[in-house]
């Protein structure tokens, strides 16, 4: 295959194929390019090789296989917690670092990223990094319990405090109110200790 056809095969310019040739990525058989050996080298060095498409034999009659609608399957819904798509990650990295990296710099960046990812996975498994969603949920439950208990203070102790307000001075009323709040907080802490002991 000549350089022009090889460029069309990979969707690149002839200048790019000439550059690959200068780098030694292309295997030549006389004046022609050995496609299989060159693709193997490109796969090794470039990491984005376009494979040769084989035309399917047969007629064009009948139903088209690619026109099925996705429907309303449960698997079609996007997960809100799904990780960032690879294209978005690439766009973000290019925006942060620019595209002027050499191949060695890009490989170094990739290795560093993979090392950090491996370290994060290890930290999560070893318990050094806690899952924030679980923590948020636990704090939300505790807040809900506290809110419910504090709201219940008024109907439970309101009549007693009303009697105290009319028969005592301000200091005694404040002290009685503080006792009610401390009692509620002590109940909450005892409940929390019991819940931790059960888990």
C-alpha positions as CSV (number, residue, x, y, z in Angstrom):
1,X,0.0,0.0,0.0
2,X,1.4,3.4,-0.8
3,X,1.6,6.4,1.6
4,X,-1.5,8.1,0.3
5,X,-3.7,5.0,0.7
6,X,-2.2,4.4,4.2
7,X,-3.0,8.0,5.1
8,X,-6.6,7.5,4.0
9,X,-6.8,4.3,5.9
10,X,-5.9,6.1,9.2
11,X,-7.7,9.3,8.4
12,X,-4.5,11.4,8.6
13,X,-2.6,13.6,6.1
14,X,0.2,12.3,4.0
15,X,2.5,14.7,5.9
16,X,1.7,12.7,9.1
17,X,2.5,9.4,7.3
18,X,5.8,10.9,6.2
19,X,6.5,11.9,9.9
20,X,5.7,8.3,11.0
21,X,8.1,7.1,8.3
22,X,10.8,9.4,9.6
23,X,10.3,8.2,13.1
24,X,10.7,4.6,12.0
25,X,7.1,3.5,12.8
26,X,6.3,2.3,9.3
27,X,7.6,-0.9,7.9
28,X,8.4,-0.7,4.2
29,X,8.4,-3.4,1.6
30,X,10.3,-1.8,-1.2
31,X,8.3,1.4,-2.0
32,X,5.1,0.1,-0.4
33,X,4.1,0.1,3.2
34,X,3.7,-3.3,5.0
35,X,0.2,-2.5,6.6
36,X,0.1,-5.2,9.3
37,X,3.6,-4.5,10.6
38,X,3.1,-0.8,10.4
39,X,-0.2,-1.0,12.2
40,X,1.5,-3.1,14.9
41,X,4.2,-0.3,15.3
42,X,1.5,2.4,15.4
43,X,-0.4,0.5,18.0
44,X,2.7,0.2,20.1
45,X,3.8,3.9,19.8
46,X,0.7,5.9,18.8
47,X,-2.0,4.0,20.8
48,X,-4.7,5.0,18.3
49,X,-4.7,2.7,15.3
50,X,-7.4,2.6,12.8
51,X,-8.1,-1.0,11.8
52,X,-9.0,-1.9,8.3
53,X,-12.7,-2.2,7.8
54,X,-13.9,-5.4,6.2
55,X,-16.9,-4.9,4.0
56,X,-19.7,-7.3,4.8
57,X,-20.9,-9.4,1.9
58,X,-24.6,-9.8,1.2
59,X,-27.4,-7.8,-0.1
60,X,-28.8,-4.5,1.2
61,X,-32.4,-5.7,1.5
62,X,-34.3,-6.3,4.7
63,X,-34.6,-4.5,7.9
64,X,-31.8,-2.3,9.0
65,X,-30.2,-3.4,12.2
66,X,-29.1,0.0,13.4
67,X,-32.5,1.6,13.6
68,X,-33.9,0.1,16.9
69,X,-35.1,2.7,19.4
70,X,-33.7,2.5,22.8
71,X,-37.1,2.7,24.5
72,X,-37.6,3.4,28.1
73,X,-35.4,0.7,29.6
74,X,-34.1,1.0,33.1
75,X,-30.6,0.9,31.8
76,X,-31.1,4.0,29.6
77,X,-31.3,6.4,32.5
78,X,-28.1,8.3,33.3
79,X,-26.8,7.7,36.7
80,X,-26.3,11.0,38.6
81,X,-23.4,9.5,40.5
82,X,-21.6,8.1,37.4
83,X,-18.0,9.2,36.9
84,X,-17.0,11.9,34.5
85,X,-16.9,10.7,30.9
86,X,-13.4,10.2,29.5
87,X,-13.9,12.9,26.9
88,X,-14.7,15.4,29.6
89,X,-11.7,14.4,31.6
90,X,-9.5,14.9,28.5
91,X,-11.0,18.3,27.8
92,X,-10.5,19.3,31.4
93,X,-6.8,18.1,31.4
94,X,-6.2,19.9,28.1
95,X,-7.7,23.1,29.4
96,X,-5.6,22.9,32.6
97,X,-2.3,21.8,31.0
98,X,-2.5,22.7,27.3
99,X,-1.8,20.5,24.4
100,X,1.9,21.4,24.1
101,X,3.1,18.2,25.8
102,X,5.6,15.9,24.3
103,X,4.8,12.2,24.2
104,X,7.2,11.6,27.2
105,X,5.4,14.3,29.2
106,X,2.0,12.8,28.4
107,X,3.2,9.4,29.4
108,X,4.6,10.8,32.7
109,X,1.3,12.6,33.3
110,X,-0.6,9.4,32.6
111,X,1.7,7.3,35.0
112,X,1.3,9.9,37.7
113,X,-2.5,10.0,37.3
114,X,-2.7,6.2,37.4
115,X,-0.4,6.1,40.5
116,X,-2.7,8.7,42.3
117,X,-5.7,6.7,41.3
118,X,-4.2,3.5,42.7
119,X,-3.2,5.4,45.9
120,X,-6.8,6.6,46.3
121,X,-8.2,3.1,45.8
122,X,-5.8,1.8,48.5
123,X,-6.7,4.7,50.9
124,X,-10.4,4.0,50.4
125,X,-9.9,0.2,51.1
126,X,-7.7,0.8,54.1
127,X,-10.2,3.3,55.6
128,X,-7.9,6.4,55.4
129,X,-10.4,8.1,53.1
130,X,-14.0,7.9,54.1
131,X,-16.9,7.8,51.6
132,X,-18.4,11.3,51.9
133,X,-21.9,10.2,50.8
134,X,-22.2,7.8,53.7
135,X,-20.9,10.5,56.1
136,X,-23.4,13.0,54.7
137,X,-26.2,10.5,55.2
138,X,-25.2,9.7,58.8
139,X,-24.9,13.4,59.7
140,X,-28.3,14.0,58.0
141,X,-29.9,11.3,60.2
142,X,-28.3,12.7,63.3
143,X,-29.5,16.2,62.4
144,X,-33.0,14.9,61.8
145,X,-33.1,13.1,65.2
146,X,-31.8,16.3,66.9
147,X,-34.3,18.5,65.1
148,X,-37.2,16.2,66.0
149,X,-36.2,16.1,69.7
150,X,-35.8,19.8,69.9
151,X,-39.1,20.4,68.3
152,X,-40.7,18.1,70.8
153,X,-39.4,20.1,73.8
154,X,-42.1,22.8,73.4
155,X,-45.2,20.5,73.6
156,X,-43.6,18.3,76.3
157,X,-42.3,20.9,78.7
158,X,-44.3,24.0,77.6
159,X,-47.1,23.7,80.3
160,X,-44.5,23.2,83.1
161,X,-42.4,26.2,81.9
162,X,-45.5,28.4,81.6
163,X,-46.4,27.7,85.2
164,X,-42.8,28.5,86.2
165,X,-42.8,31.7,84.2
166,X,-45.7,33.1,86.1
167,X,-44.6,32.0,89.6
168,X,-40.8,32.4,89.6
169,X,-38.2,35.0,88.7
170,X,-36.2,35.1,85.5
171,X,-33.2,33.3,86.8
172,X,-35.2,30.3,88.0
173,X,-37.1,30.2,84.6
174,X,-33.8,30.3,82.7
175,X,-32.4,27.5,84.9
176,X,-35.5,25.3,84.3
177,X,-35.2,25.9,80.6
178,X,-31.5,25.0,80.6
179,X,-32.4,21.8,82.5
180,X,-34.9,20.9,79.8
181,X,-32.3,21.5,77.0
182,X,-29.6,19.6,78.8
183,X,-32.0,16.7,79.4
184,X,-32.8,16.5,75.7
185,X,-29.2,16.7,74.7
186,X,-28.3,13.9,77.2
187,X,-31.1,11.7,75.7
188,X,-29.7,12.3,72.2
189,X,-26.2,11.4,73.3
190,X,-27.4,8.2,75.1
191,X,-29.4,7.2,72.0
192,X,-26.3,7.8,69.8
193,X,-24.1,5.7,72.2
194,X,-26.7,2.9,72.1
195,X,-26.8,3.0,68.3
196,X,-23.0,2.8,68.0
197,X,-22.9,-0.1,70.3
198,X,-25.5,-2.0,68.2
199,X,-23.6,-1.5,64.9
